[in-house]
Amino acid sequence: MNEEIIQNINERLDRAIDKGREILEDEDLQVRLEELKDKSESTIRKNPLKSVAIGLAVGFIAAKIFTSKD
């Protein structure tokens, strides 16, 4: 029974890895990511102070969420 479970997990992992490779090799995705990067850089260059303030706020909120008081 354990071997059957391990075999099932291995097959599912293989399918997930293959799907991940397909996604990463998708040329449309690469183009969209490049466009998103260019647009983000442009926005940051136009509004540097606002961009820094947003980055600090997001970092502060993430630190509050992921830091425990224990």
C-alpha positions as CSV (number, residue, x, y, z in Angstrom):
1,M,0.0,0.0,0.0
2,N,2.8,2.5,0.8
3,E,4.4,1.8,-2.5
4,E,1.2,2.6,-4.3
5,I,0.9,5.9,-2.4
6,I,4.5,6.8,-3.3
7,Q,4.0,5.8,-6.9
8,N,0.8,8.0,-7.1
9,I,2.7,10.9,-5.5
10,N,5.6,10.5,-8.0
11,E,3.2,10.5,-10.9
12,R,1.5,13.6,-9.7
13,L,4.8,15.4,-9.1
14,D,6.0,14.5,-12.6
15,R,2.9,15.9,-14.1
16,A,3.2,19.1,-12.0
17,I,6.9,19.5,-13.1
18,D,6.0,19.0,-16.8
19,K,3.2,21.6,-16.5
20,G,5.5,24.0,-14.8
21,R,8.1,23.6,-17.6
22,E,5.4,24.3,-20.2
23,I,4.3,27.4,-18.4
24,L,7.9,28.8,-18.1
25,E,8.6,28.0,-21.8
26,D,5.4,29.8,-23.0
27,E,6.6,32.7,-25.2
28,D,3.4,34.7,-24.6
29,L,4.0,34.6,-20.9
30,Q,7.6,35.8,-21.4
31,V,6.4,38.7,-23.6
32,R,3.7,39.7,-21.0
33,L,6.2,39.5,-18.2
34,E,8.6,41.7,-20.1
35,E,5.8,44.2,-20.8
36,L,4.8,44.2,-17.1
37,K,8.5,44.7,-16.1
38,D,8.8,47.7,-18.5
39,K,5.5,49.2,-17.3
40,S,6.5,48.8,-13.7
41,E,9.9,50.4,-14.2
42,S,8.3,53.3,-16.0
43,T,5.8,53.9,-13.2
44,I,8.5,53.7,-10.6
45,R,10.7,56.2,-12.5
46,K,7.7,58.6,-12.8
47,N,6.8,58.3,-9.1
48,P,9.9,57.4,-7.1
49,L,8.8,58.8,-3.7
50,K,5.4,57.2,-4.0
51,S,7.0,53.9,-5.0
52,V,9.3,53.9,-2.0
53,A,6.5,54.8,0.3
54,I,4.4,51.9,-1.0
55,G,7.3,49.5,-0.8
56,L,7.9,50.5,2.9
57,A,4.2,50.1,3.7
58,V,4.0,46.7,2.1
59,G,7.2,45.6,3.9
60,F,5.8,46.9,7.3
61,I,2.5,45.1,6.8
62,A,4.3,41.9,5.7
63,A,6.5,42.0,8.8
64,K,3.5,42.5,11.1
65,I,1.7,39.6,9.5
66,F,4.7,37.1,9.5
67,T,6.3,38.1,12.8
68,S,4.9,36.3,15.8
69,K,4.9,37.7,19.3
70,D,5.7,34.3,20.9
